[in-house]
């Protein structure tokens, strides 16, 4: 997502109690030189007045789909062409559902379909609504279409419950959209990350590997660097650029990766094992290409177990704070908790890699951080945004272990 200082920003306000934060968001965007216009849904008017939004934006507030005073009565097209960014804050569960399914029954939902501008949403809703599978599915559709999801936060809610669903604070939303530098959360930390697949040779031209693209590991490396950590990235064979500010070491096989990790881990405070390391490798690697035989319909390759890099690091006398990944196709949380216990790591990030929504190769992801005290759900978003949220939680657990 590009940065939006000194840009034309359209702020959409929907009908949730968090609408009281919307005037502050407009102010924060204007502080960054943005020209801001406001569109309100009818439900939003139950929580905040159009006059308030007009006062903070300095412009009339748009409310109606067919406005006789707009250009040709087509206000949604006029606004859609004007905006360089559309940010809906708060975005209710209802509006997120409308956006996911292409519904256009009011001015805000219609211009969200009509615009070519970038679109971002800042969800705000009751924690049960946030955690409902229907909301998760709708958000995943938005992320796949390139819509940025900012937040939400967690804490006390207007309904009296506690949990995820609080709208992200206006200053943080504005900072994210404007590309402001983020706080140096990990400035005193050395972070070692593995990423990508490994390649286990069968012969000089063939090998055993997997579908890992390396994107999640690289996103974590970039996010950790942005949080001012000193980052070393041990990467299997991928086609990705080295993240800015990151020291990268390329490897091929699981044995190669283990060797480098054991060389670097003593200098690390946090180890995040994202790489999809092959569990097995061929027992013998042919010196020359294995030729196909006309009288043989099958081939048997004896496999032996690869070293377990995550377990090896966790078993050190003085291990770093250790985070593993559990890429599962079923029983995701149960398998992650078993991995946490068996390998004695601090955190396991569980994600589903089966079916059409597989995280492998995708630009989006959703994970659940499993640790000894509970679980933290990080909803679908682009992998960098997921990495940022992961590191916030990892930092908290690391500091208070």
CORZIZI-V800099 format. One record per backbone hydrogen bond with DSSP energy under -1.0 kcal/mol. CO is the residue of the C=O (numbers start at 1). NH is the residue of the N-H. If there is no record, write none. Layout:
co:CO nh:NH
co:CO nh:NH
//
This chain:
co:7 nh:35
co:8 nh:84
co:8 nh:85
co:9 nh:37
co:10 nh:87
co:11 nh:39
co:12 nh:89
co:13 nh:41
co:14 nh:16
co:16 nh:19
co:17 nh:20
co:18 nh:21
co:19 nh:22
co:21 nh:25
co:22 nh:26
co:23 nh:27
co:24 nh:28
co:25 nh:29
co:26 nh:30
co:27 nh:31
co:29 nh:34
co:30 nh:33
co:32 nh:6
co:35 nh:9
co:37 nh:11
co:38 nh:62
co:39 nh:13
co:43 nh:46
co:44 nh:47
co:44 nh:48
co:49 nh:53
co:50 nh:54
co:51 nh:55
co:52 nh:56
co:53 nh:57
co:54 nh:58
co:62 nh:40
co:67 nh:70
co:70 nh:73
co:71 nh:74
co:74 nh:78
co:75 nh:79
co:76 nh:80
co:77 nh:81
co:78 nh:82
co:79 nh:83
co:84 nh:118
co:85 nh:10
co:86 nh:120
co:87 nh:12
co:88 nh:122
co:90 nh:14
co:91 nh:124
co:92 nh:96
co:93 nh:97
co:94 nh:98
co:95 nh:99
co:96 nh:100
co:97 nh:101
co:98 nh:103
co:106 nh:110
co:107 nh:111
co:108 nh:112
co:110 nh:114
co:111 nh:115
co:118 nh:86
co:119 nh:148
co:120 nh:88
co:121 nh:150
co:122 nh:91
co:126 nh:130
co:127 nh:131
co:132 nh:136
co:133 nh:137
co:134 nh:138
co:135 nh:139
co:136 nh:140
co:137 nh:141
co:138 nh:142
co:139 nh:143
co:140 nh:144
co:141 nh:145
co:142 nh:147
co:143 nh:146
co:148 nh:121
co:153 nh:165
co:153 nh:166
co:155 nh:163
co:157 nh:160
co:161 nh:157
co:163 nh:155
co:165 nh:125
co:166 nh:153
co:169 nh:173
co:170 nh:174
co:171 nh:175
co:172 nh:176
co:173 nh:177
co:174 nh:178
co:175 nh:180
co:177 nh:4
co:183 nh:185
co:184 nh:187
co:186 nh:189
co:189 nh:230
co:190 nh:269
co:190 nh:270
co:191 nh:232
co:192 nh:272
co:193 nh:234
co:194 nh:274
co:195 nh:236
co:196 nh:276
co:200 nh:208
co:202 nh:286
co:206 nh:202
co:206 nh:203
co:208 nh:200
co:214 nh:218
co:215 nh:219
co:216 nh:220
co:217 nh:221
co:218 nh:222
co:219 nh:223
co:220 nh:224
co:221 nh:225
co:222 nh:226
co:223 nh:227
co:224 nh:229
co:225 nh:228
co:227 nh:186
co:230 nh:191
co:231 nh:247
co:232 nh:193
co:233 nh:249
co:234 nh:195
co:235 nh:251
co:243 nh:246
co:247 nh:233
co:249 nh:235
co:252 nh:199
co:253 nh:257
co:254 nh:258
co:255 nh:259
co:256 nh:260
co:257 nh:261
co:258 nh:262
co:259 nh:263
co:260 nh:264
co:261 nh:265
co:264 nh:267
co:265 nh:268
co:269 nh:321
co:270 nh:192
co:271 nh:323
co:272 nh:194
co:272 nh:274
co:275 nh:277
co:279 nh:306
co:281 nh:304
co:293 nh:296
co:302 nh:283
co:304 nh:281
co:308 nh:312
co:309 nh:313
co:310 nh:314
co:311 nh:315
co:313 nh:316
co:321 nh:271
co:322 nh:346
co:322 nh:347
co:323 nh:273
co:324 nh:349
co:326 nh:351
co:328 nh:353
co:331 nh:335
co:332 nh:336
co:333 nh:337
co:334 nh:338
co:335 nh:339
co:336 nh:340
co:337 nh:341
co:338 nh:342
co:339 nh:343
co:340 nh:345
co:347 nh:324
co:348 nh:370
co:349 nh:326
co:350 nh:368
co:351 nh:328
co:355 nh:358
co:359 nh:362
co:363 nh:383
co:365 nh:381
co:367 nh:378
co:368 nh:350
co:369 nh:376
co:370 nh:348
co:371 nh:374
co:374 nh:371
co:376 nh:369
co:378 nh:367
co:381 nh:365
co:382 nh:386
co:383 nh:387
co:384 nh:388
co:385 nh:389
co:386 nh:390
co:387 nh:391
co:388 nh:392
co:389 nh:393
co:390 nh:394
co:391 nh:395
co:392 nh:396
co:393 nh:397
co:394 nh:398
co:395 nh:399
co:396 nh:400
//
